[in-house]
Amino acid sequence: MANPLLRSHLETKTFVSAPGVYDLISALVADRMGFNALYVTGYGSVASSLGLPDAGLATYTEMLERVGRIAGMAQTPVIADADTGYGGLLNVRHTVRGYEKAGVTAIQIEDQEFPKKCGHTPNRRVVPIADMVRKIKVASDARSDSNFLVIARTDARTSLGLDEALRRGEAYGEAGADIVFIESPESEAELSMIGQRIGKPLLANMVNGGRTPMLPTKRLEELGFAAAIFPAVGFLATAQALTAAYADLQQNGTTTEKIPMYSFADFNALIGFQDVWDFEKRYAEVE
C-alpha cells in the first residue's frame, strides 16, 4: 500500500526532500535519517544493477524487482522512476498496478520517446503532448489507492524550449497528475517561472553537475516548489568514496585511517545482524 504521509505532506504544504537511493544499502542508510521521502533513481538503479547508462536499457521487470525490494523495506514513502511507463497505454496501466502493489507511493512517468535518456543528457526527444496526456489519464485511472500519486515529467525544455515545457506541464496537471515535474530548467529565473505558472504541486530535480542550478530546499520552496529530488547524491558520493578507499588499499597494501569508513559493527547493525544473533540464541540447539 502507498504511504499516506506523502499526500499529507503535499496537502499541508510540508516541503518534501527526497535523496536518491539506488540499492538496498543506500536505502537502508537514507531510510533511517528522517527524510520525508526516498527517490529510487533510474540512473543509479541501472548503473548499480546492470553497469550500464540510463538509456532505456532496463526493463519493467528489472526495475520492478529493484523498486519492490526498496519499497518493501523502507518505512519512508518511496517515489520511483518508471521511465516512459515501459511502452504504450496498456503497459502504463500494468506498470502503475505493479508499482502500487510493490509498495511504491508515487510513480514518475515521463514524455520522452522510447528509448528514453537521462534528463540531464543531450539528444532527448518527446512524444506528442496528446500521447502523454492519455498516459497520465490511464495512470490515474489504474491506481486503486488514492494515496498512490502520479508524477508527470516533461523533458521538452531542452529540445523545444521553456514555453513548450510549461504548456505541457499545465496539460499534464489538468490530465490528472498529482505532481508536475518539468525537467532540466537552466536557471533560477526559469525555476521561478515554473513556480508561478503551474497550478499543481511541483517537483524540482537537483542533479549534482546537471543542467539545473543546485538550490537549497528553502529557496525552492520560496520559488513555488513542493518537493525536490536529489537523485545523484548517493551514487556520486559512493563512487568517490570507493575510488578513494580502493586507491588507499592499492597504494598502501592495506587500508589506513585517512579514509573514513563505516565501522563493521555499525554496518552489521544496519543490515540487521542483531536479529539473526537473537534468533540463533533463542533457537540454537543446546548441546
N, C-alpha and C positions, 0 to 999 in steps of 0.2 A: 504493500500500500504506500501511496505517496505520503510524505511527511507534511502535515498541515502547517507547520511552522513557517514554511517559505511563503505561502499565500498570506499568512498572518503578518509577516514582515512587510509585504507589499501594501497590505491594507492599512497598517499602522504607520507607514512611511518610515520604517526602520531600514536604513541602508544595508544592503546585502553585499558583503565582501567575500568572494569565493576563491581560495587558492586552487591552482591546478594540481590535480593528482592523476597519476598515470599507472600505478601498480598498487599492490596491497601494502607495501611498506610506506610509500608516500601517503596513502590513505589512512593508515593506522596513525602515523605521526600527526597529520593535519586534523584528524577526527578528534583528537584529544586537546586541541588548542583553543577551542571556544569560538571558531568561526561560525557564522550562521548559514553557511552552505559550502559544499565542496563542488568543484568543477572537474568532471572527467574529461580531460583534453584528448581530442582525437589525435593531434600531432604527437603528444607524448605517449599515448597508448600504442599507436602504430610503431613509433620508434622503439619503444621498450619491448614490445611483443614480437615484432617482425624485423626490426632493424632496418626499416625502410622509411622513405619520406611520406608525409601526409599528402598523398596524391590520388586518393580514391582506390587504394590497393587493398585496404582491409574490407572484408565482407561484413554483412549484417551479423552473421553467426559469430564471427571472431570478435566483433565489437560487443555484442550482447554478452558473450562469455566474460569479457573483462569488466564491463559495466556492472553486470549482475553480481560478480564477486565483490566489487567495491561497495555497491549499494547494500548488499546483504550483510556486510559487517559494520557499516557506518551508522552511527547514531545521528549524524548531521544530515540535513537534506542534501540530496545529490542532484546536481544539474549535469546532464550528459549530452555530449555531442553526438548527433546522429546523421551528420553529413547532409545529403540531399534526401534522406528518407530511404535510401538504398533502392531507388527505382521509381516506378510510376505510382499512381494513386493507390492501387491495391497493396503495393509494397509499403507505402506510407502507413496505411491502416495496420498492416502486420507489424511494422516497426513500433508504432505507438503502443499497441497492445503488448508487445514483447517487453519493451522498456518499462511500461507500467507494472506488468506482472513481476518484473525483476526487482522492483522496489525503488526505481528512479522517481524523483519528484518533479523534475522539469526536463523536457526534451528540447533540444535545439535542432532546428531544421533550416537549411539554407537554400537560396535560389540559384546556386551555381548549376551550370551544365555538368553532366557526368562525363568523365571522371572529375571530381572536384579537386581543388588545390587548397593548401593553407591560405588563410585570408590575408596574410601579410607577405605573400609571394606574388610575382607578376603573372600575366597571361591568364587571368581568370575571366571566364565568360558566364553570363547569367541567362537563365531561361526567360521567356516572355512572362510579363507580370501576371497575366491571367492563369498561366500554368501553376505558378506559385500560390496564387490565391486559392485555387482548387485544392492544392496540397494542404494548406492551412485549414480549410474547411473540413477536409477529410480527417486531419489530425485532431481537430477539436471535437468532431463527432465520434471519433473512435475511442476516446477515453471513457472509462467507466467511473472514475473517481474525480470529483470536482476539484480536489486538491492537486491533481496532476496538471502541471502547467505546460503550455506550448510557447516556446520562444521562436519567433520568426526572424531569421537573419537575412539581410540583403548584402551582397557583395558588389552592388552596382557602382559604388563610389569610385573605385579605381578605374574602371573601364568606361563608365558612362557619365560620371560626374556626380556632384553632391545633390543637385536638384532632382535627378532621377532617383537617387537613393532615398531622398526624403519622400518623393511621390510613392515609392514602393513601401517605405515604412508606414505611411498613412494607410495605404491599401491593405497591408498585411494586418494592421491593427483592426481595421474595420472588418476583415475577414474572420476574426476570432482569435488572433494571437493574444496571449495574456501579457507577453513581454515582447518589445520590438528591439532588435539588435541591428544597428547599422554598422557594418564592419569597416574598419580602417579609415576613419576620418583623419585628415592630415594636419590638423592644427587645433589649438584650443578654441579658436573662433568657430571652426566647424562643429566642434562638440557643443558649443553654446547654441548654434543654430539648430542643431538636432534637438537639444533640450527644450527650445522654445516652440518647435514646430509639431512634434509628435505628441499626441494626447494619450499615450499609453505608457505604462512603466517602461523605462529604457534601461538597457544593459550596455555597458562600455567594456571594451576588450583592451586590457592593459598588457601588451606584449613587450617584454624587455627587448629592445633592439628592433621593434616593429615600426610600422608606418605612423602610428598614432602617438602623440606625446604622452609620456608617463605622468599622470597626475595623481595626487593623493585622493583618497576616497572623500574626504571633506570637500575638496574642490569639485569633484564630480557631482556630489550631491547638490552643491550650490548651482551647478550648471543644469540641473534638472534630471539627473540620472537616479535611478532607483537601485541599481546593482552594478557591480564590476567583477569581472573575472580576471584572474592573473594566471593564465594557463601555463606560461613558460617558466615561472619562478622555480618550481620543483625540479624539473629535469635539467634546466640550465645549471642550477646550484649543484645538483648531484653530479653532473658531468665534470664540473670544475673540481669538486671535492675528490672524485675518483682519479682524475688526472694528477692532482697534487699528491694523493696518497700512493698511487702506483709509482709515480716518479720518485717519491721518497724511498720506497722499498727498493726500487731499481738502483738508485744511487748509493744507498747506504747498506744494502744487504739485509736490512730489517726495517721496521717502522720506528720512527723517532717521535719525540714529544712535540716537535714543531707542527705536526699535523693533528688538529683537533679531531677526535673521534668519539662517537657514542661508546659508552662503556659496554662491555659484553654483558654485564649483569643487567644494565638498563634495557639492553636490546632483548634479552631473554624475557624481561617483564613486559616489554612492548608487544611481543608476539604471543604471549600467553603461556609461557612455560610453567608459571606457578600453578596453573590449573592442572597441568599434566602431573606435576610433582605431588600435588594434593590428591589427585586421583590414585596415583600409584601408592601413596602412603595409606590410603583408605582401603584399597582393594588388593594390594600385593599379597601374595601367599606368604604366610608366616611359617618359617621352617623350624 
